[in-house]
Amino acid sequence: MSKKITIEPVTRVEGHGKVTIQIDDFGNVTDSRLHIVEFRGFERFVQGRPYWEAPVLVQRLCGICPVSHHIAAAKALDVIVGAGTGHGLTAVGEKMRRLMHYGQFFQSHVLHFFHLSSPDFLFGIDGDPALRNIIGVIQENRDLAVQGVMMRKYGQEVIFHTAGKKIHGTGAIPGGINKNLSLEEKEILLNGADPMNADKMVEWSLGALEFFKGYHAHNKDMVDTFAAYPSNHLSMVREDGAFDIYHGVLRAVDNDGKRILDDVDYQDYDKYIEEEVRSWSYMKFPYLKHLGKEKGWYRVGPLSRLNTCDFIPTPLAQKEFELFKAYTNGKPNGMTLHYHWARLIEVLHSAEMIRELLNDSDLQNDDLVVTGEKCKKGVGVIEAPRGTLFHHYEVDDDDRITLANLIVSTTNNNQPMNTAVNLTAKAFMNGKAEITEPMMNAVEVAIRAYDPCLSCATHALGQMPLEMTIVNKNNVILDRKTK
């Protein structure tokens, strides 16, 4: 008898979504889908507004990654005000934005790993759900939990001193920034009392990596095979191939490491990327035009960034990157749970970069803004914590926005997440007649690896109910479980 299983909402992620799983008469999964059930509409909200409002308006998409939208929008408007792309800003302008962005990476990644994902590692996918949460982490490993909280707090302090606020700041403006970093602020972030200083953040970042690598060593078969599959990967890289989250060119590789998008200018992103609409989700499905819908989809985010770049330009993260690449003999890594490994290497790189930038005297300069000949169109691309983020704006003669197109990081990962859900559902549910809580959590673990911001909405703290129901083809309920 055919069945339909619904997981709604998906928990320990940003935003709200649901999963539906179709099971045939023999108990085998025939289809699985991740549905995004919220609609935000920011691409229309900003139309008609003066262009200089965009960096502040669009960051309201999210309470966890507002800096990413703030900077991507500002980079697009740099082009419109004639400041050019990338290195067109003053030294203090670019480096303050970079510091802000690395603070964002740092706090977002540690929030995801320590608060949302570490419960699955500490207690297991089939662990007691009463313990498999941040409260359980505090009880089981207090030091780990405290480090996660303090590391995120430090990242937010970096954002506060560069953007003016911890959430929804105003530091990046078209053509530059509106403040530099004072010597007092530099001292607070660089040499503050333990543990709130740059050296301690580097030390704790190394510790978090060792925690994951230790878990991997004892659970290698599960970590390496869980929702693993071949795919394309896309990210921005520096023009010399280095890892770079602020500026560069677009590069994509296939599962064999062959370049399928060869360091192209992101101002022309719409020549290479198309967005498909499907009836069962508000989130679109991007793909590379020249490969088509079936073969052109790709992954983004920490795993993909380490698959596309040639090296990481900080010593400790580079050492970890070399170990990461050696694990697959230099080939692209398609193991979904290795997103966490890559994410923690990025945490370490962020801590190193924050320390390096804080020691740069350019941050105390006063030449904050650059302007030039205005344009009608600008595209801003950065690497957000969850992956490549596109902001595209066009304006009229009255400086009002006439078009806005955003391809959010999680949108790029839409097809990959659906693929991971389908593989996991088949692995855990084929031939099973009864719903179990570990089955439900396994599907969510596959989604959580991507750290999705399903609607670019704010985290919810507290209880989020999850209900899974099996019905027959006549919609008669056969089984229902709630957690």
C-alpha positions in Angstrom: 0.0 0.0 0.0 1.5 3.3 -1.1 2.3 5.9 1.6 3.3 9.5 2.0 5.5 10.7 4.9 5.6 14.4 5.8 8.2 16.0 8.0 7.0 19.5 9.0 8.8 21.6 10.0 12.4 20.6 9.6 14.2 21.5 12.9 17.5 23.0 13.9 17.8 25.0 10.7 17.1 28.7 9.9 13.6 29.3 8.4 10.8 26.8 7.8 10.4 24.0 5.4 9.0 20.5 5.2 9.9 17.2 3.6 7.6 14.8 1.8 8.6 11.2 1.1 6.6 8.9 -1.2 6.8 5.1 -0.4 5.4 2.5 -2.8 3.5 -0.7 -2.1 6.7 -2.6 -1.3 7.9 -0.1 1.3 10.5 1.5 -0.9 11.0 5.3 -1.3 10.1 6.4 -4.8 10.5 10.2 -4.4 11.5 12.8 -1.8 11.2 16.5 -1.8 12.3 19.4 0.4 9.6 22.1 0.2 10.3 25.7 1.1 6.9 27.0 2.3 7.7 30.6 3.1 7.8 33.5 0.7 9.8 36.7 1.5 9.6 38.9 -1.6 12.5 41.2 -1.0 13.2 41.5 -4.7 10.0 43.3 -5.0 10.1 45.2 -1.7 13.1 47.2 -2.7 11.8 48.3 -6.1 11.1 52.0 -6.2 13.4 52.7 -3.2 16.5 54.9 -3.5 19.5 52.6 -4.3 21.5 53.7 -1.2 18.8 52.2 1.1 19.4 48.6 -0.3 22.3 47.6 2.0 20.2 48.3 5.0 16.9 47.0 3.7 18.0 43.7 2.2 19.8 42.5 5.4 16.4 42.3 7.0 16.2 39.0 5.1 18.0 37.4 7.9 18.9 37.8 11.6 21.8 35.3 11.4 23.5 36.3 8.1 22.6 40.0 7.7 26.2 41.0 7.1 26.3 38.8 4.0 23.4 40.6 2.4 24.6 44.0 3.6 28.0 43.6 2.0 26.8 41.9 -1.2 24.4 44.8 -1.8 27.0 47.4 -1.0 29.4 45.7 -3.5 26.7 45.9 -6.2 26.1 49.6 -5.5 29.9 50.2 -5.6 29.6 49.6 -9.3 26.5 51.9 -9.6 28.3 54.8 -7.9 31.4 54.4 -10.0 33.7 52.9 -7.4 34.3 49.8 -9.5 34.5 46.2 -8.2 36.6 44.5 -5.7 39.8 46.5 -5.1 38.2 49.8 -6.3 37.7 50.9 -2.7 40.2 52.6 -0.5 42.4 50.3 1.6 40.5 51.0 4.8 37.2 50.6 3.0 38.0 47.1 1.6 39.7 45.9 4.8 37.0 47.0 7.1 34.4 45.2 5.0 36.6 42.1 5.0 37.0 42.3 8.8 33.2 42.6 9.1 32.6 39.7 6.8 35.1 37.4 8.6 33.4 38.3 11.9 30.2 37.2 10.2 31.7 33.9 9.0 33.1 33.2 12.4 29.9 33.7 14.4 27.6 32.0 11.9 29.8 28.9 11.5 30.3 28.4 15.2 26.6 28.9 15.8 25.7 26.2 13.3 28.3 23.7 14.4 28.1 24.0 18.2 24.4 24.7 18.6 22.7 23.0 15.7 25.0 20.1 14.5 27.1 19.0 17.5 24.2 17.4 19.3 24.1 14.8 16.5 27.8 14.1 16.9 27.7 13.9 20.7 24.6 11.8 21.0 24.3 10.1 17.6 21.6 10.4 15.0 19.5 7.9 17.0 20.3 9.4 20.4 17.7 10.4 22.9 15.9 13.5 21.4 15.5 14.9 24.9 19.3 15.3 25.1 20.0 15.8 21.4 20.0 19.7 21.6 22.1 22.5 22.9 21.0 21.9 26.5 22.2 18.3 26.2 25.5 19.6 24.9 25.9 21.8 27.9 25.2 18.8 30.2 27.5 16.4 28.3 30.4 18.7 27.4 30.2 22.0 29.2 33.6 23.2 27.9 32.6 22.6 24.3 29.3 24.5 24.8 30.9 27.4 26.6 33.5 27.7 23.8 30.7 27.8 21.2 28.9 30.6 23.0 32.0 32.7 23.6 33.3 32.2 20.0 30.0 33.4 18.6 30.0 36.3 21.0 33.5 37.3 19.8 32.4 37.2 16.1 29.4 39.4 17.0 31.8 41.9 18.7 33.8 42.1 15.5 30.6 42.9 13.6 29.6 45.5 16.2 32.9 47.4 15.9 32.9 47.3 12.1 29.2 47.7 11.3 28.0 49.7 14.3 25.5 47.0 15.5 25.7 43.3 16.1 22.6 42.7 13.9 21.5 44.9 11.0 24.4 47.3 11.0 25.2 50.2 8.7 28.9 50.0 8.2 29.0 49.3 4.4 27.7 52.1 2.2 27.9 52.5 -1.6 31.5 53.2 -2.4 33.0 52.3 0.9 32.3 52.4 4.7 31.0 55.0 7.2 33.6 54.4 10.0 37.1 53.1 10.5 38.4 51.0 13.4 39.7 53.1 16.3 42.8 52.1 18.2 40.6 51.5 21.3 38.4 49.1 19.3 41.4 47.4 17.8 42.8 46.7 21.3 39.5 45.4 22.6 39.3 42.8 19.8 43.0 41.9 19.5 44.1 41.8 23.1 40.9 41.7 25.2 40.8 39.8 28.5 40.6 36.0 28.1 38.9 34.5 26.3 37.7 37.5 24.3 40.8 38.0 22.2 42.1 37.0 18.8 44.7 34.5 19.9 42.2 32.6 22.0 39.8 32.4 19.0 42.5 30.8 16.9 43.3 28.3 19.7 39.7 27.4 20.2 39.2 27.1 16.4 42.0 24.5 16.3 40.3 22.7 19.2 36.9 22.5 17.4 38.7 21.0 14.4 40.3 18.3 16.6 36.9 17.5 18.1 35.4 16.9 14.6 38.4 14.9 13.4 38.3 12.7 16.5 34.6 12.0 15.9 35.4 11.3 12.2 38.2 8.8 13.2 35.7 6.8 15.3 32.8 7.0 12.9 34.5 7.0 9.5 32.1 4.7 7.7 29.1 6.7 8.7 30.6 10.1 8.1 32.0 9.2 4.7 29.0 7.4 3.3 26.0 9.4 4.8 24.3 11.1 1.8 27.5 11.1 -0.2 27.1 11.6 -3.9 29.0 13.1 -6.9 28.2 16.6 -8.0 29.5 19.9 -9.5 30.8 22.6 -7.1 30.8 26.4 -7.5 32.4 29.2 -5.6 34.2 32.5 -5.9 38.0 32.3 -5.8 40.7 34.9 -5.8 42.1 35.6 -9.2 45.2 33.5 -8.3 43.0 30.6 -7.2 43.2 31.3 -3.5 40.3 30.9 -1.1 38.6 34.3 -0.8 35.2 35.2 0.6 35.1 38.9 -0.3 36.2 39.3 -3.9 37.2 37.2 -6.9 36.0 35.3 -10.0 33.5 32.5 -10.4 34.8 29.0 -10.7 33.0 25.7 -11.0 34.4 22.1 -11.2 32.8 18.8 -11.9 33.1 15.6 -9.8 36.5 14.9 -11.4 37.9 18.3 -10.7 37.6 19.5 -14.3 36.7 23.2 -14.6 33.2 23.7 -16.0 33.2 27.5 -15.2 36.7 28.9 -15.6 37.2 32.0 -13.5 34.6 34.3 -15.1 33.7 37.8 -14.1 30.7 37.7 -11.7 29.3 40.9 -13.3 28.3 38.6 -16.1 26.8 35.9 -13.8 23.5 35.9 -15.7 25.3 34.7 -18.9 26.2 31.5 -17.1 23.5 30.8 -14.5 19.8 30.2 -15.0 17.1 29.7 -12.3 14.4 27.1 -12.7 11.0 27.4 -11.1 9.2 24.3 -9.8 5.6 24.2 -8.6 6.2 22.6 -5.2 8.6 25.1 -3.7 9.0 28.8 -3.4 12.8 28.4 -3.8 14.2 28.3 -7.3 16.7 25.8 -8.7 19.8 27.4 -10.3 22.0 25.6 -12.8 24.8 26.3 -15.3 23.2 27.2 -18.6 25.7 25.4 -20.8 25.1 22.1 -19.0 21.4 22.3 -18.8 18.9 21.6 -16.0 19.7 17.9 -15.6 23.5 18.2 -15.4 24.1 21.8 -14.6 23.1 22.0 -10.9 25.9 22.4 -8.4 26.7 22.6 -4.7 28.0 25.7 -2.9 29.3 26.5 0.6 32.2 25.3 2.7 32.6 21.9 1.0 32.5 23.5 -2.5 34.8 26.3 -1.6 37.5 23.8 -0.6 36.8 21.8 -3.7 37.3 24.8 -6.1 40.1 26.8 -4.5 43.8 26.0 -4.9 45.0 27.1 -1.5 44.0 29.0 1.7 46.2 32.1 2.3 46.7 31.6 6.1 49.2 29.1 7.5 47.1 27.1 10.0 44.1 26.8 7.7 46.3 25.9 4.8 47.8 23.0 6.7 44.3 21.7 7.5 43.3 22.3 3.9 46.1 20.1 2.7 45.0 17.3 5.1 41.4 17.7 3.8 42.5 17.5 0.1 44.8 14.5 0.8 41.8 12.6 2.2 40.3 12.3 -1.4 43.7 12.3 -3.2 43.1 15.9 -4.4 39.8 15.0 -6.1 36.6 17.0 -5.2 35.0 15.8 -2.0 31.3 14.7 -2.4 30.8 13.5 1.2 27.9 15.6 2.6 28.9 15.3 6.3 32.4 16.6 5.3 30.7 20.0 5.0 31.2 20.2 8.8 35.0 19.5 8.4 35.3 22.2 5.7 33.2 24.6 7.8 35.6 24.3 10.8 38.6 24.9 8.5 36.8 28.1 7.5 36.3 29.0 11.1 40.1 28.6 11.7 40.8 30.7 8.6 38.4 33.4 9.7 40.1 33.6 13.1 43.5 33.9 11.5 42.3 36.6 9.1 40.6 38.6 11.9 43.9 38.6 13.8 45.8 39.5 10.7 43.5 42.4 9.8 43.4 43.7 13.3 47.2 44.2 13.1 46.8 46.2 9.9 47.3 49.9 10.4 45.2 50.7 7.3 42.1 50.2 9.4 42.8 53.5 11.2 42.8 55.6 7.9 40.2 58.2 7.2 39.7 57.9 3.4 36.4 56.0 3.7 34.5 56.5 0.4 35.3 56.4 -3.4 32.9 57.6 -6.1 33.2 57.9 -9.9 31.1 57.8 -13.0 27.7 56.3 -12.2 26.3 53.2 -13.9 22.7 51.9 -14.2 23.6 48.3 -13.2 25.7 46.6 -10.6 26.3 43.1 -9.4 27.8 42.2 -6.0 28.9 38.7 -5.2 30.5 37.4 -2.0 30.9 34.0 -0.3 28.4 34.0 2.5 28.7 31.3 5.2 26.3 29.1 3.4 27.7 29.7 -0.1 27.9 32.0 -3.0 25.5 35.0 -2.8 24.5 37.1 -5.7 22.9 40.6 -5.5 22.0 42.3 -8.8 20.5 45.8 -9.0 19.5 48.2 -11.7 18.5 51.8 -11.2 16.7 54.6 -13.2 17.6 58.3 -13.7 16.0 59.2 -10.4 18.4 56.8 -8.5 15.5 54.4 -7.7 15.8 50.6 -7.9 14.0 49.2 -10.9 15.2 45.6 -10.7 16.6 43.4 -8.0 17.6 39.8 -8.4 19.1 37.8 -5.5 20.4 34.3 -5.7 20.8 33.4 -2.0 23.3 30.8 -1.0 20.7 28.2 0.1 18.9 28.7 -3.2 22.1 27.5 -5.0 22.0 24.4 -2.7 18.4 23.6 -3.4 18.9 20.6 -5.7 21.8 19.3 -3.7 19.7 19.3 -0.5 16.8 17.5 -2.4 19.3 14.9 -3.6 20.7 14.4 -0.1 17.1 14.1 1.3 16.2 11.4 -1.3 19.4 9.4 -0.7 18.9 9.5 3.1 15.2 8.6 2.9 16.0 5.5 0.8 18.9 4.5 3.0 16.9 4.7 6.3 13.3 4.0 5.2 13.3 1.5 2.4 11.4 -1.6 3.5 10.3 -0.1 6.8 6.6 0.1 7.7 6.9 2.0 11.0 8.1 5.5 11.5 10.9 6.0 14.0 12.3 9.2 15.4 15.9 8.3 14.2 14.5 8.0 10.7 13.1 11.5 10.9 16.3 12.9 12.4 18.5 11.2 9.7 16.7 13.2 7.0 17.1 16.4 9.0 20.8 15.6 9.5 21.3 15.5 5.7 19.6 18.9 5.4 21.5 20.4 8.4 24.9 19.6 6.9 24.2 22.4 4.4 23.4 24.9 7.2 20.4 26.1 5.2 18.7 29.4 5.8 15.5 28.2 4.2 13.8 31.6 3.9 16.8 33.7 5.0 14.8 34.1 8.1 15.8 34.4 11.8 16.6 31.4 14.0 13.8 30.3 16.4 14.8 29.4 19.9 12.6 27.0 21.7 10.5 24.0 20.8 9.7 23.4 17.1 7.2 20.5 16.7 7.9 17.9 14.1 5.1 15.7 12.8 5.5 12.8 10.4 2.5 11.0 9.0 2.0 7.9 6.8 -1.2 7.9 4.8 -2.5 5.5 2.1 -3.5 6.5 -1.4 -7.0 7.3 -0.1 -5.5 9.7 2.5 -6.4 7.3 5.4 -3.8 7.9 8.2 -1.9 4.7 8.9 0.6 6.0 11.4 1.6 9.4 12.9 4.4 10.4 15.2 5.2 13.8 16.8 8.2 15.1 18.5 
